[in-house]
Amino acid sequence: MSNAQRLTVGIAALLLGTSLAACSGGGTVATVNGQPISRTAFNGRLENSPMARTVLQQMVQETLIEQYAKNNNINVTDAEIDARENQIKANFPSGSWDEMLKARGLTESDVRSALREQIVLDKALKSQVKISPAEVKQNFQQSHAQYDKPDQVSARHILVPNLALAQTIEGDLKSGQNFADLAKKYSTDTATKDKGGELGTFRRGQMVPAFDKYAFSAPIGQISPPVKSPFGYHIIQVESRTPGQKATLASATPQIEDTLRQQHEAPLIQPFLQSLQQKATIVVNDTQFAGLFPSPPPAATTAPSAAASAAPSAASSPAPTPTK
């Protein structure tokens, strides 16, 4: 399981409550043939669902972590959040990150809040996690290939549904017309058209085979002939290409340490959160949630494997399959 995969799933776990709890206020959620479904009725249904208990537990946990950070002078900088988010985004081809957030009903702000919570937990448990140089070296020897940096390409494209239009656009570009302008006008790739067709940087295998083959072999700056894929016809321009690099122990050490830290930290998170809850005064005013936070809560009996699965960053799920 890769570090980035754990982080990706950690976001999903941390934001479970965020996406559901965001349904507040009055008004109408939807209308069916003119008949409204009120937000009050919708929220009432949510409150009576089993998921509501999970959401409340999540919100209490978030509050406890926030209070712990404040009381222990734990600060999280924007740069730290940026670095963690970029680790995750590296597994998403351009556009699919935004599509994932949209599908979950999330915003960048939601993601950054969740990552901030993860980083607070990292700092709170740091003193309990010890990683030796020998452990780092052993991990590198066993898994050195995964730390190699692969070839990468930065490119932009215009996707259209038929060959005739693709050939017209190819001619327009070769006659000097602006790539970004034509992408905004013609491209059917909604994730990139408003960005002038920019795909950002991607690795081999992240794009469909025909696109991938051209991107990793074409001269820099050349306007491609139409490249057919299951999605239509692409006009591609490769903007830069970065050769891969074999990892060394020195270059891989920061990533290895981060991976090992998460492995060692995973079984510590649930007991830590239970400890915060045991020390807290939690008053539940809604009778349907009575008993959700017993005082004092039961002693922690979670086995390491179960605790790891409950930790925000310990599950695994494959990143979405690239579609561009």
Order of alpha helices (4+ residues) and beta strands (2+ residues): alpha-alpha-beta-beta-alpha-alpha-alpha-alpha-alpha-alpha-beta-alpha-alpha-beta-alpha-beta-beta-alpha-alpha
